[in-house]
Amino acid sequence: MAADSMDSVTSEENNAPDDLKNGEDSSDDLAFDEDWESELEEGPEAGGSAPLFTWRIDAAIENYVNTRRELHFIDASVKNEVSARLECRYGPSDSYFFSVTHVYFFPTFLNEDIGEHYPYVEGSETYRNLRISSDACEIMPREFYYNWQNSGYRIRIGNQLFSWGTADFMNSTQYFNPPDLRELMFIDEDEARFGVPAVSGMAFFDQFTLEMVFVPLHVEEALPVTNSFWAVKEVEDAYPLIFDEPQHLSAKMENFGYGARVSSTYEGMDFSLSGYHGPDRDQILIPFRTVLEENQTVAVMIQPQAFIVDYVGFDFAWTYEDFVFQAETAFSPNRRGFIEQDTDRPQDLEFPYDTTRSDYLSYSLGFNYFIPLYELIPDHAGDTLFTMEWYQAQYFEDDISPPEITDILTCRLQDDYFDKRINLSLTAVIETRNSGYVLWPQIGYDFKNGFKLELSYVGIRGQGEGDYERDSLFYYYGSNDFIMVNLRYAYP
């Protein structure tokens, strides 16, 4: 849910067939479209030849400072991260290798305590999608594939992102790419999901486009490390939580992922129908057992577990004058959840909590309104956009604990001034079920020489009664208000 997510278009769409340009591509890169487009337009049809090798690098320094007044400045500085994004492409327009690699690290050579509250993982780990992580460093080949295409089809093999769906913030039909939840919702849009090793094919017909995806290896989501800045510390105001590592399913045929999507356009309306069978991208956080440590309160271990699921989904977008209306939904007849127990009687709790299958539905409804502010302010030359989206998810069985994220209303107002040098945005994320919200104003200044400075404040509030069934999701992050200062540089 990054502030610039409304501007995102895929850099690969510019050299694809016309059908592919209607939102079907998978490389969800931000703010790279203009340069790629200028390079690719110099192809044979334009009288020149496109370069065989192109590259771009984007570096950033990100700092989060907690606003709790009782903290010393050193303790309040919870994140000091250096990152880089390298995008490379090699080959002609119909057969090329493409990669997007992110590198993150904390400059512990300056101070060994940097990153103490923000470890990537405990210890070190190498994942199936080639992500390599330690507590202070991470290398992530988010996209790493070979592309082969002509006017009738496209085939890709390797790490891929699949941007299915029309919703701006919460996509029910993005079945394949697991989320990175280590910073709640404050990860940049193009970094919020992991690529997965896959084989995908897209066929272009006169009236529709067919895309098919096969994922042979399950890749798990990422959760905050226990006691890190974004980890939930306890529930019921009494039970400390310890989070186990997310589960990855074994590489067996029954754990393969399959999906297909048929999309088309009719009189200004874009719509698609999709289906999926395989590991659920969102793992179920199951209370698994109690943990007794010396001189500590009895804690509860939360074990994220992965299950096989089936989905059928539909998405729709319609442009009408200055509005773009969007709808997206996914239904599963067999999504698992854990069965609730009465926590008011802790002596009767049984671990691990049982799970069961249920019908499950999630959906998003929203719109984008491109405000013609120039009609009110004649000298206003920037872009003004208001976005609103409602998201809800629910199980059909009453005894299953409801999804952690549901009943969310997201609003965002964006505007640009002074030749798009100054970028303003105000984001509000409101949880209506249990009364909580996030308020996120942001201002950025683009120096037009590759550098961009961003400053924002994040305020988090949530109602809590010491009962996880009635506590707002944001109640557990009420002390995490922070100021964000980011410096970014892009070349070329």
Protein Blocks (a to p, Z undefined) as FASTA:
>chain_A
ZZklmmpccfklmmgcfklmnopafblcehklmmmmmmmmmmmknopacdfbdcdddddd
dddddfbfkbcfklmmmbccddddddddeddfkbccddddddddddfklomkgoklmcfb
gciaddfkopacdfkbccddfbacdddddfkbccdedjddddedjbfklcfklmklccdf
knojmccfklmbccddddddddddfkbccdddddfbdcddddddehiaklcfbghhlacc
dddddddddddfklpccdddddddeehiacdddddedddfbdcdddfbdcddehiacddd
ddddddddddddddddddehjbccdddddddfkbccdddddfklmmlpccdddddddddd
ddddddddddffklmmmmlcbdcdddddddddddfbfkbccdfbgciacddddddeehhl
accdddddddfklopadddddddddehnopacdddddddddddehiaklgcfklmmmmmg
ccddddddddZZ
